[in-house]
Amino acid sequence: MLKNITEIKSLKSKNELLDICAKPFIILFEDLLRAKGIDLKNTKVSSWQKLLKLIISADFFKIISEFQVEIIPYKKMRALEKYFADNTINPDEVAKFSVPLSKLMKWLQGKRT
């Protein structure tokens, strides 16, 4: 898993797919991102760049490995659904770009079901 996170950290280019993949994680980790001082309202910074700041943090592996789905508020769950209901994010398509990112998306799909 740590090797996968290292590869995800290296995905720094601006890319529409990265930005789309980042949006549900921003919804999920909104409070944590704010606590780390990441300005979520800054439209000059892509969603991926915002999420990358969390991924780069030393405790990201701990955050996702200890994440408890039971604490996700209903409102956030509903917001996450729109990204998966219409296949906006398809982990198999993401895998063509990055296998580790695809695994992270599958982790998110598993957490919301």
N, C-alpha and C positions, 0 to 999 in steps of 0.2 A: 504494500500500500504506500509506503514512504517513497518508493521509486516512482510510483504513479503521480504522487503529489509533486515530486521534483520536476517531472515532465510538464505537468500542468502549470507550474510556476514559470516555466520557460516560454509559455504561449503569451507573448507580450505584444504581438502585432495587432493592429486594428483590423477587426474582422467582424462582419455582421453576424456570423454564426456564434462567435464567442460572446458577442453582446446579447444575443437572444438567450443563450445558455445561462448567462449570468443573472438575468432578470429574476427568475424564480428563487435563486439563492439569495438575492438581495431582499426579496420579500421575506424569506425564511429567517435570515440573519440580520434583519433591519436594526433591531435594538443593539446587537453586538457591534455592528458596523458603526453605528452612532457613538457607542461607548468608546470605540477606538479612534474617534475623531474624524471619521470619514464623512465628508459632506455629500449626502445623497441627493441633494437638490441641485448640485453643480452640473449643469447640462453640458459644460465644456469637457467633462471627463466621462468617458464611456462607462456603461454598466460593468463591462469586463475589467476595466482599470480599477474601478471601485472595489469589485470583488477580489481582484488580485492582491490588493492591500491586505485583505483578510487571509487569503491563501498563503501569502508570504510570511505572515506572522508565525512565530515559533509554535504557537499552540493550536494551529489549524487541525492537525491530525487528531489531537485530543478533543477538539470541539466536535468534529464529525463522528468520532468513534464513541463518544459519550452522549451524543444527541438523543433526547427523549421525544419521540413523536407525540406522546401524550400531552405535551405542553404547548403544542401548536394551537393557537386560537382558531376558532372556526372561520373567522374572517380571512385569516391568512391561508387556510386550507382552500377556501373558495377561490382566492386570488391565484393560487398555484394551479388549480384545476384547468384554468383557461390555457395554460401552456402545454398541457398534456392531452386534453380532451380532443382537440382538433389536430393532433400531431404536429403542432408548431415546433415542438422539440421531439425528435425521434432519435433515441440513443444509437440506433443502427446507422443513421445518416451521420451523426456526430462522430462515430467511430472511423468513418472515412477520413476525417480531419485529424482526430486524436483519440486513440483508444482509451487512455487514462481519463480524458474528459468524458467520454462515453460512459465509463464506469461510474464516474461521479454523478452523471445524470441518472443512471440506473439506480444508484443509491437514493437519489432524491425521489424517483418514482416509487421505490420501495417504501420510503418513509411516509409518503402521502396516501398509501393504500391501506 
